[in-house]
Amino acid sequence: MADRDPSLDVLRAVAPGTPLRNAIDLILRQETGALIVLGYGRDIEAICSGGFHLDGADFAPARLAELAKMDGAVITDEAAEVIYRANVHLIPDPSIGTSETGTRHRTAERVAVQTGRPVIVVSEGRQTVNVYVGSRQFELRSPTALLAQANQNLLTLERFRRRLTDDEDRLTQLEVDDIVVYRDVAQILQRAALVRRIGRDLDHYAVELGGEGELIRLQLVDLLTGVSEMAELVYSDYSRKFPPKRRQPLDLLQTLSTEHLSDTVKVAAQLDLGGQENPARSRGLRILARMPRLPESVKASLVEHFGTFQKLLYAGVGELDQVEGVGRTRARQLRHYFDRLLDSTRIWDFDEE
């Protein structure tokens, strides 16, 4: 996936069964509340007042729970393996805007924004746990609630993945019939981007669930396998410039809101594709990628030589043999592959009638 999400590291640290999560559960049971900063350095020291130093005491859930009984913040290292300070009064920049109302939560949000350090707030009144990472904040949920929501999202992902497979089969049929328009291209890339977006949400669930999310993680890997590669090939087949010099298409679409991602006009504009109803000609890279043991250099030579998938699809053995790196044997294999493709799409046509 494209950019690393820093919140995932925090989710791993507070996943069920980890020492930090065990400490948080102890604090919730004793109903004392806590303000915990993950990370220590000059930036944190600059906003600390009072409290006491622990000279790098080893982290233990019971130790952190006891220190949380005091009013001030507890400061650990980034991995929550060492406790550096306790009972600290934090004084972040008051000019930093915050939408929170409680004292702990306002302080936590400002510290997270000012220092970039993750901050955890355990609320004794609301019995909730909020995590602040930069300008973002999220609430830790119970494993039971998380698992139910993750399974629901997994069903949604499975449905979208099946539709993406159907869309790819349909695109192949349209390419063989030479009736593709750019709306068809935008739709399949749109669907791939939605699949990856749902997958990213599920990845967060799996990380937050810790060991209990392993089965979800395995299913997620299976459902996302090949999606980015397919999208990249489709984009390479239809981009205005070849090869595309910009980022992977799903990374480009990641910047769109979910509302804009559902609009194929905006998707096409983001990827610099042609007008929705304008004819589109594939270069044939995606189809060639399906042929086993065909070297990348040969694929590139075929695309460069023929220019469009239609010319490649109906090329004879002699024409294919003229391409650098193909040879007579591979030319016959390619011709057989294209004949089978033509036959399979004709059967598909017959079944649809």
ROMIDO-197092 format. One line per 5 residues: number of its first residue (from 1); for each residue z negated, x, y of C-alpha. Coordinates in nm, 2 decimals. Example, Ala and Ser with C-alpha at 12.3 -4.5 7.8 and 13.67 -1.06 7.14 Angstrom:
2
1	-0.78:1.23:-0.45 | -0.71:1.37:-0.11
This chain:
353
1	0.00:0.00:0.00 | 0.08:0.11:0.35 | -0.23:0.19:0.57 | -0.57:0.27:0.43 | -0.83:0.00:0.51
6	-1.16:0.16:0.60 | -1.35:-0.15:0.52 | -1.27:-0.10:0.15 | -1.49:0.21:0.14 | -1.78:0.01:0.27
11	-1.71:-0.27:0.02 | -1.73:-0.02:-0.26 | -2.06:0.11:-0.13 | -2.21:-0.24:-0.12 | -2.05:-0.38:-0.44
16	-2.29:-0.54:-0.70 | -2.48:-0.28:-0.90 | -2.46:0.00:-0.64 | -2.78:0.15:-0.51 | -2.71:0.03:-0.16
21	-2.65:-0.33:-0.28 | -2.97:-0.31:-0.49 | -3.16:-0.21:-0.18 | -3.00:-0.50:0.02 | -3.10:-0.75:-0.26
26	-3.46:-0.61:-0.24 | -3.46:-0.66:0.14 | -3.34:-1.02:0.10 | -3.61:-1.10:-0.15 | -3.89:-0.95:0.06
31	-3.74:-1.14:0.36 | -3.78:-0.86:0.61 | -3.43:-0.81:0.74 | -3.27:-0.47:0.82 | -3.03:-0.28:1.04
36	-2.86:0.00:0.84 | -2.61:0.25:0.99 | -2.39:0.44:0.74 | -2.32:0.78:0.89 | -2.52:1.03:1.09
41	-2.41:1.28:1.36 | -2.42:1.36:1.73 | -2.26:1.02:1.82 | -2.55:0.84:1.65 | -2.82:1.07:1.77
46	-2.70:1.01:2.13 | -2.79:0.64:2.10 | -3.12:0.68:1.91 | -3.46:0.63:2.07 | -3.80:0.66:1.90
51	-3.84:0.63:1.52 | -3.89:0.93:1.30 | -3.68:1.19:1.11 | -3.69:1.20:0.73 | -3.53:1.54:0.69
56	-3.27:1.42:0.45 | -3.48:1.22:0.21 | -3.30:1.11:-0.11 | -3.18:0.75:-0.10 | -3.35:0.50:-0.33
61	-3.33:0.12:-0.31 | -3.71:0.08:-0.31 | -3.74:0.35:-0.04 | -3.49:0.18:0.19 | -3.65:-0.16:0.13
66	-3.99:-0.02:0.24 | -3.84:0.14:0.55 | -3.67:-0.18:0.64 | -4.02:-0.35:0.68 | -4.04:-0.17:1.01
71	-3.85:-0.32:1.31 | -3.61:-0.03:1.38 | -3.28:0.07:1.22 | -3.24:0.30:0.92 | -2.97:0.56:0.93
76	-2.82:0.71:0.62 | -2.52:0.93:0.54 | -2.18:0.77:0.49 | -2.22:0.75:0.11 | -2.57:0.61:0.14
81	-2.71:0.90:-0.07 | -2.95:1.04:0.20 | -3.18:0.88:0.46 | -3.20:1.07:0.79 | -3.39:0.84:1.02
86	-3.60:0.52:1.02 | -3.76:0.28:1.26 | -3.50:0.38:1.52 | -3.43:0.18:1.84 | -3.05:0.19:1.89
91	-2.92:0.18:2.25 | -2.53:0.14:2.24 | -2.32:0.09:2.55 | -2.42:-0.25:2.69 | -2.07:-0.30:2.85
96	-1.91:-0.33:2.50 | -1.83:-0.70:2.46 | -1.99:-0.89:2.17 | -1.97:-1.25:2.05 | -2.30:-1.22:1.85
101	-2.62:-1.38:1.97 | -2.90:-1.23:1.76 | -3.04:-0.89:1.88 | -2.97:-0.71:1.55 | -2.62:-0.85:1.53
106	-2.53:-0.77:1.89 | -2.66:-0.41:1.85 | -2.47:-0.37:1.52 | -2.14:-0.48:1.66 | -2.17:-0.25:1.96
111	-2.27:0.05:1.75 | -1.98:-0.01:1.51 | -1.73:-0.04:1.80 | -1.87:0.26:1.99 | -1.92:0.51:1.71
116	-1.68:0.38:1.44 | -1.97:0.40:1.19 | -2.02:0.10:0.95 | -2.33:-0.10:1.03 | -2.50:-0.35:0.79
121	-2.73:-0.63:0.91 | -2.96:-0.81:0.67 | -3.08:-1.13:0.83 | -3.42:-1.25:0.71 | -3.38:-1.59:0.88
126	-3.03:-1.68:0.76 | -3.06:-1.48:0.43 | -2.71:-1.34:0.50 | -2.56:-0.99:0.51 | -2.30:-0.90:0.77
131	-2.10:-0.57:0.77 | -1.95:-0.44:1.09 | -1.66:-0.19:1.07 | -1.51:-0.09:1.40 | -1.42:-0.42:1.57
136	-1.42:-0.61:1.25 | -1.70:-0.79:1.07 | -1.74:-0.97:0.75 | -2.02:-1.14:0.55 | -2.11:-1.03:0.20
141	-2.08:-1.31:-0.05 | -2.25:-1.37:-0.38 | -2.07:-1.24:-0.69 | -2.04:-1.60:-0.82 | -1.87:-1.73:-0.51
146	-1.65:-1.43:-0.49 | -1.54:-1.46:-0.85 | -1.45:-1.83:-0.80 | -1.24:-1.76:-0.49 | -1.08:-1.45:-0.65
151	-0.97:-1.65:-0.95 | -0.82:-1.92:-0.72 | -0.63:-1.66:-0.53 | -0.51:-1.50:-0.85 | -0.35:-1.83:-0.96
156	-0.18:-1.85:-0.62 | -0.05:-1.50:-0.66 | 0.08:-1.57:-1.01 | 0.27:-1.87:-0.87 | 0.42:-1.67:-0.58
161	0.52:-1.39:-0.82 | 0.71:-1.63:-1.05 | 0.89:-1.77:-0.75 | 0.98:-1.41:-0.64 | 1.13:-1.34:-0.98
166	1.33:-1.66:-0.95 | 1.45:-1.56:-0.60 | 1.56:-1.23:-0.73 | 1.76:-1.39:-1.01 | 1.92:-1.62:-0.76
171	2.01:-1.33:-0.53 | 2.18:-1.16:-0.83 | 2.39:-1.48:-0.89 | 2.48:-1.50:-0.52 | 2.58:-1.14:-0.52
176	2.81:-1.18:-0.82 | 2.97:-1.48:-0.66 | 2.99:-1.30:-0.32 | 2.83:-1.58:-0.13 | 2.51:-1.41:0.01
181	2.41:-1.48:0.37 | 2.14:-1.30:0.56 | 1.91:-1.60:0.52 | 1.90:-1.53:0.15 | 1.80:-1.17:0.21
186	1.53:-1.26:0.46 | 1.39:-1.52:0.22 | 1.34:-1.28:-0.07 | 1.18:-1.01:0.15 | 0.96:-1.28:0.31
191	0.85:-1.39:-0.04 | 0.78:-1.02:-0.14 | 0.57:-0.97:0.18 | 0.37:-1.29:0.10 | 0.30:-1.16:-0.25
196	0.18:-0.83:-0.12 | -0.04:-1.00:0.15 | -0.21:-1.22:-0.12 | -0.25:-0.90:-0.33 | -0.42:-0.72:-0.05
201	-0.67:-1.00:-0.01 | -0.74:-0.99:-0.39 | -0.78:-0.62:-0.37 | -1.07:-0.67:-0.13 | -1.22:-0.93:-0.37
206	-1.19:-0.69:-0.66 | -1.35:-0.40:-0.46 | -1.63:-0.63:-0.33 | -1.70:-0.74:-0.69 | -1.74:-0.39:-0.81
211	-1.75:-0.36:-1.19 | -1.72:-0.74:-1.23 | -1.38:-0.73:-1.05 | -1.22:-0.49:-1.30 | -1.03:-0.77:-1.49
216	-0.90:-0.90:-1.16 | -0.79:-0.55:-1.06 | -0.59:-0.51:-1.38 | -0.41:-0.84:-1.34 | -0.34:-0.76:-0.98
221	-0.18:-0.43:-1.07 | 0.04:-0.61:-1.32 | 0.15:-0.88:-1.08 | 0.23:-0.64:-0.80 | 0.42:-0.39:-1.01
226	0.78:-0.35:-0.89 | 0.74:-0.57:-0.58 | 0.76:-0.30:-0.32 | 1.04:-0.12:-0.51 | 1.25:-0.43:-0.53
231	1.20:-0.51:-0.16 | 1.30:-0.15:-0.07 | 1.62:-0.18:-0.28 | 1.71:-0.52:-0.13 | 1.65:-0.38:0.22
236	1.86:-0.07:0.14 | 2.14:-0.30:0.01 | 2.16:-0.51:0.33 | 2.03:-0.30:0.62 | 2.26:-0.23:0.91
241	2.22:0.15:0.87 | 2.23:0.33:0.53 | 2.01:0.47:0.42 | 1.74:0.30:0.63 | 1.55:0.55:0.85
246	1.27:0.31:0.92 | 0.95:0.23:0.72 | 0.94:0.04:0.40 | 1.04:-0.32:0.48 | 0.70:-0.47:0.36
251	0.52:-0.23:0.59 | 0.74:-0.36:0.88 | 0.66:-0.72:0.78 | 0.29:-0.65:0.75 | 0.26:-0.66:1.13
256	0.37:-1.02:1.14 | 0.11:-1.30:1.14 | 0.12:-1.54:0.84 | 0.27:-1.80:1.07 | 0.55:-1.57:1.18
261	0.60:-1.45:0.83 | 0.69:-1.80:0.72 | 0.98:-1.81:0.96 | 1.29:-1.64:0.82 | 1.44:-1.60:1.17
266	1.14:-1.38:1.27 | 1.15:-1.20:0.94 | 1.52:-1.12:0.99 | 1.46:-1.01:1.35 | 1.17:-0.78:1.25
271	1.40:-0.61:0.99 | 1.70:-0.61:1.22 | 1.92:-0.81:0.98 | 2.23:-1.01:1.07 | 2.24:-1.38:1.18
276	2.10:-1.63:0.93 | 2.43:-1.78:0.82 | 2.64:-1.46:0.85 | 2.79:-1.33:0.53 | 2.60:-1.04:0.37
281	2.75:-0.78:0.14 | 2.53:-0.59:-0.10 | 2.58:-0.22:-0.16 | 2.47:-0.26:-0.52 | 2.17:-0.03:-0.53
286	1.93:-0.30:-0.67 | 2.17:-0.38:-0.95 | 2.23:-0.02:-1.03 | 1.86:0.04:-1.05 | 1.84:-0.20:-1.34
291	2.07:0.02:-1.55 | 1.85:0.26:-1.76 | 1.89:0.64:-1.75 | 2.13:0.63:-1.46 | 2.05:0.94:-1.24
296	1.97:0.88:-0.87 | 2.25:1.11:-0.77 | 2.51:0.90:-0.96 | 2.38:0.58:-0.81 | 2.42:0.74:-0.46
301	2.77:0.86:-0.55 | 2.88:0.51:-0.67 | 2.75:0.34:-0.36 | 2.91:0.59:-0.13 | 3.24:0.57:-0.32
306	3.28:0.19:-0.35 | 3.08:0.08:-0.04 | 3.01:-0.28:-0.16 | 2.88:-0.43:-0.48 | 3.19:-0.65:-0.52
311	3.42:-0.35:-0.54 | 3.18:-0.18:-0.78 | 3.14:-0.49:-1.00 | 3.52:-0.52:-1.07 | 3.60:-0.15:-1.08
316	3.79:-0.04:-1.39 | 3.68:0.24:-1.62 | 3.94:0.47:-1.46 | 3.81:0.40:-1.11 | 3.45:0.46:-1.22
321	3.55:0.78:-1.39 | 3.68:0.92:-1.06 | 3.33:0.91:-0.91 | 3.15:1.25:-0.90 | 2.89:1.27:-1.18
326	3.00:0.96:-1.38 | 3.24:1.09:-1.65 | 3.43:0.89:-1.90 | 3.14:0.79:-2.13 | 2.92:0.68:-1.84
331	3.21:0.49:-1.69 | 3.25:0.29:-2.01 | 2.87:0.22:-2.01 | 2.89:0.10:-1.65 | 3.19:-0.12:-1.72
336	3.01:-0.27:-2.02 | 2.69:-0.33:-1.81 | 2.89:-0.51:-1.54 | 3.07:-0.72:-1.80 | 2.74:-0.83:-1.94
341	2.62:-0.91:-1.59 | 2.92:-1.13:-1.53 | 2.88:-1.31:-1.86 | 2.51:-1.37:-1.80 | 2.57:-1.52:-1.46
346	2.84:-1.75:-1.60 | 2.60:-1.88:-1.86 | 2.34:-1.93:-1.58 | 2.61:-2.13:-1.39 | 2.68:-2.35:-1.70
351	2.30:-2.42:-1.75 | 2.26:-2.53:-1.39 | 2.53:-2.80:-1.41
